Amino acid sequence: MLDSVLSSEVTPLLASFGLTEQELLSEAIVRGTQYSSGSVLPLTVLSTVDDVVFGEILFILAVPEIRFIIRSCPAHFNPALGCYFLHSITNVQCLSMDDVSDYYPLSVYEFNGDSLVLLRHQVRF
């Protein structure tokens, strides 16, 4: 399930919770909302609402509570297109549902080699 590059980052996170790779989920439905690997969640604002950090869901843990193993992706808003452009991926971390700014997962779209995220509603950071 884990590739060798990802394994070196995710395995220590799993060990810190006493979990193994077999307990990773690629999708889950929580309170009627479906989360899946590859979706992103808004995490925080950097300096202004034009600079946001999204978290790409890599895996989901459901033991003992719902947690996401995510890659942080800084993004910058492009007003001409009305979307956020994702920048290079930073660190891998494990976050609980309380650590995300919004519970609604968003899709990532590819356009001319760039990764874009469109907000579907206003997010309160």
C-alpha contacts under 8 A as a table, 3 or more apart, distances in Angstrom:
res1	aa1	res2	aa2	distance
1	M	21	E	7.73
2	L	6	L	6.11
2	L	7	S	5.41
2	L	21	E	7.91
3	D	6	L	5.43
3	D	7	S	5.82
4	S	7	S	5.01
4	S	8	S	6.60
5	V	8	S	5.77
5	V	9	E	7.31
6	L	9	E	5.39
6	L	10	V	6.06
7	S	10	V	5.15
7	S	11	T	5.50
8	S	11	T	5.90
8	S	12	P	7.26
9	E	12	P	6.33
9	E	13	L	7.19
9	E	92	V	6.54
10	V	13	L	5.20
10	V	14	L	6.31
10	V	69	I	7.70
10	V	92	V	7.25
11	T	14	L	5.13
11	T	15	A	6.17
11	T	20	T	7.78
11	T	21	E	7.54
12	P	15	A	4.99
12	P	16	S	6.23
13	L	16	S	5.22
13	L	17	F	6.84
13	L	93	Q	7.35
13	L	94	C	6.96
14	L	17	F	5.36
14	L	18	G	6.22
14	L	19	L	4.96
14	L	20	T	6.00
14	L	21	E	7.37
15	A	18	G	4.76
15	A	19	L	5.66
15	A	20	T	7.00
16	S	19	L	7.62
19	L	23	E	6.66
20	T	23	E	5.74
20	T	24	L	7.61
21	E	24	L	5.59
23	E	61	L	6.67
23	E	62	A	7.85
23	E	63	V	7.87
24	L	59	F	5.96
24	L	60	I	5.84
24	L	61	L	5.50
25	L	28	A	7.01
25	L	59	F	5.64
25	L	60	I	4.91
25	L	61	L	6.17
25	L	62	A	7.87
26	S	36	S	5.59
26	S	37	S	5.25
26	S	58	L	7.44
26	S	59	F	5.28
26	S	60	I	6.16
27	E	34	Q	7.11
27	E	35	Y	5.44
27	E	36	S	4.06
27	E	37	S	6.33
27	E	59	F	7.56
27	E	60	I	6.72
28	A	34	Q	5.78
28	A	35	Y	5.37
28	A	36	S	6.52
28	A	60	I	7.26
29	I	32	G	5.87
29	I	33	T	5.34
29	I	34	Q	4.28
29	I	35	Y	6.14
30	V	33	T	5.26
30	V	34	Q	6.40
30	V	35	Y	7.56
33	T	104	Y	7.34
34	Q	105	P	7.82
35	Y	39	S	7.11
35	Y	105	P	6.41
36	S	39	S	5.93
36	S	57	I	6.86
36	S	59	F	7.57
36	S	60	I	7.76
37	S	56	E	7.59
37	S	57	I	4.97
37	S	58	L	4.92
37	S	59	F	5.74
37	S	60	I	7.76
38	G	56	E	5.92
38	G	57	I	5.46
38	G	58	L	6.28
38	G	107	S	7.58
38	G	108	V	7.57
39	S	56	E	5.76
39	S	57	I	5.60
39	S	105	P	5.81
39	S	106	L	5.51
39	S	107	S	5.17
39	S	108	V	6.63
40	V	54	F	6.09
40	V	55	G	5.22
40	V	56	E	4.27
40	V	57	I	5.81
40	V	105	P	5.57
40	V	106	L	5.15
40	V	107	S	6.38
40	V	108	V	7.12
41	L	54	F	5.46
41	L	55	G	5.17
41	L	56	E	6.62
41	L	57	I	7.55
41	L	100	V	6.84
41	L	101	S	7.68
41	L	102	D	6.67
41	L	103	Y	6.97
41	L	104	Y	6.83
41	L	105	P	5.24
41	L	106	L	6.28
42	P	52	V	7.38
42	P	53	V	6.30
42	P	54	F	4.40
42	P	55	G	6.29
42	P	100	V	6.42
42	P	101	S	5.69
42	P	102	D	6.03
42	P	123	V	7.91
43	L	52	V	7.49
43	L	53	V	5.52
43	L	54	F	5.27
43	L	55	G	6.31
43	L	99	D	7.28
43	L	100	V	4.88
43	L	101	S	5.08
43	L	102	D	7.45
43	L	125	F	7.78
44	T	52	V	5.81
44	T	53	V	5.32
44	T	54	F	7.28
44	T	100	V	7.72
44	T	101	S	6.51
44	T	125	F	6.05
45	V	48	T	6.31
45	V	49	V	5.95
45	V	51	D	5.99
45	V	52	V	4.37
45	V	53	V	6.19
45	V	125	F	6.58
46	L	49	V	7.59
46	L	51	D	5.40
46	L	52	V	5.55
46	L	53	V	6.93
47	S	50	D	7.79
47	S	51	D	6.11
48	T	51	D	5.51
48	T	52	V	7.67
49	V	52	V	6.34
49	V	77	F	7.95
50	D	76	H	5.53
50	D	77	F	4.72
50	D	78	N	7.90
51	D	74	P	7.21
51	D	75	A	5.75
51	D	76	H	4.69
51	D	77	F	6.45
52	V	74	P	5.89
52	V	75	A	5.28
52	V	76	H	6.46
53	V	72	S	6.51
53	V	73	C	5.53
53	V	74	P	4.23
53	V	75	A	5.82
54	F	72	S	5.91
54	F	73	C	5.11
54	F	74	P	6.16
54	F	75	A	7.04
55	G	70	I	5.40
55	G	71	R	5.37
55	G	72	S	4.56
55	G	73	C	5.82
56	E	70	I	5.16
56	E	71	R	5.14
56	E	72	S	6.49
56	E	73	C	7.02
57	I	60	I	7.39
57	I	68	F	6.33
57	I	69	I	6.09
57	I	70	I	4.56
57	I	71	R	6.80
58	L	68	F	7.46
58	L	69	I	5.58
58	L	70	I	5.29
58	L	71	R	7.05
59	F	68	F	6.06
59	F	69	I	5.16
59	F	70	I	7.11
60	I	66	I	7.10
60	I	67	R	5.89
60	I	68	F	4.68
60	I	69	I	6.07
61	L	65	E	7.47
61	L	66	I	5.67
61	L	67	R	5.05
61	L	68	F	6.17
61	L	69	I	7.54
62	A	65	E	5.23
62	A	66	I	4.47
62	A	67	R	6.41
63	V	66	I	6.65
63	V	67	R	7.97
65	E	96	S	7.79
66	I	96	S	6.33
66	I	97	M	6.62
67	R	94	C	6.54
67	R	95	L	5.47
67	R	96	S	4.38
67	R	97	M	6.30
68	F	94	C	5.53
68	F	95	L	5.25
68	F	96	S	6.29
68	F	97	M	7.69
69	I	92	V	6.94
69	I	93	Q	5.68
69	I	94	C	4.42
69	I	95	L	6.49
70	I	92	V	5.59
70	I	93	Q	5.56
70	I	94	C	6.24
70	I	95	L	7.40
71	R	89	I	6.43
71	R	90	T	6.44
71	R	91	N	5.66
71	R	92	V	4.46
71	R	93	Q	6.51
72	S	89	I	5.89
72	S	90	T	5.33
72	S	91	N	5.78
72	S	92	V	6.55
72	S	93	Q	7.79
73	C	86	L	6.11
73	C	87	H	6.10
73	C	88	S	6.36
73	C	89	I	4.77
73	C	90	T	6.16
74	P	86	L	5.98
74	P	87	H	5.50
74	P	88	S	7.18
74	P	89	I	7.26
74	P	90	T	7.94
75	A	84	Y	5.76
75	A	85	F	5.23
75	A	86	L	4.30
75	A	87	H	5.54
76	H	84	Y	5.29
76	H	85	F	5.39
76	H	86	L	6.82
76	H	87	H	7.81
77	F	82	G	7.15
77	F	83	C	5.72
77	F	84	Y	4.25
77	F	85	F	6.33
78	N	81	L	5.67
78	N	82	G	5.74
78	N	83	C	5.61
78	N	84	Y	5.95
78	N	85	F	7.05
79	P	82	G	4.73
79	P	83	C	6.92
82	G	118	L	7.27
83	C	116	L	6.43
83	C	117	V	5.73
83	C	118	L	4.84
83	C	119	L	7.09
84	Y	116	L	5.53
84	Y	117	V	5.09
84	Y	118	L	6.43
85	F	114	D	6.93
85	F	115	S	5.91
85	F	116	L	4.74
85	F	117	V	6.60
86	L	114	D	7.42
86	L	115	S	5.46
86	L	116	L	6.00
86	L	117	V	7.35
87	H	115	S	7.93
95	L	98	D	7.82
95	L	99	D	5.78
95	L	100	V	7.50
96	S	99	D	5.37
96	S	100	V	7.38
97	M	100	V	5.91
97	M	103	Y	7.40
98	D	101	S	7.85
100	V	103	Y	6.76
101	S	123	V	7.31
101	S	124	R	6.78
101	S	125	F	5.58
102	D	105	P	7.99
102	D	123	V	6.44
102	D	124	R	7.43
106	L	117	V	7.06
106	L	118	L	7.42
106	L	119	L	7.24
106	L	120	R	7.89
107	S	117	V	6.45
107	S	118	L	7.63
108	V	115	S	6.25
108	V	116	L	5.60
108	V	117	V	5.14
108	V	118	L	7.86
109	Y	115	S	5.64
109	Y	116	L	5.04
109	Y	117	V	6.37
110	E	113	G	6.19
110	E	114	D	5.57
110	E	115	S	4.73
110	E	116	L	6.18
111	F	114	D	5.22
111	F	115	S	6.48
111	F	116	L	7.16
119	L	122	Q	7.11
119	L	123	V	7.96
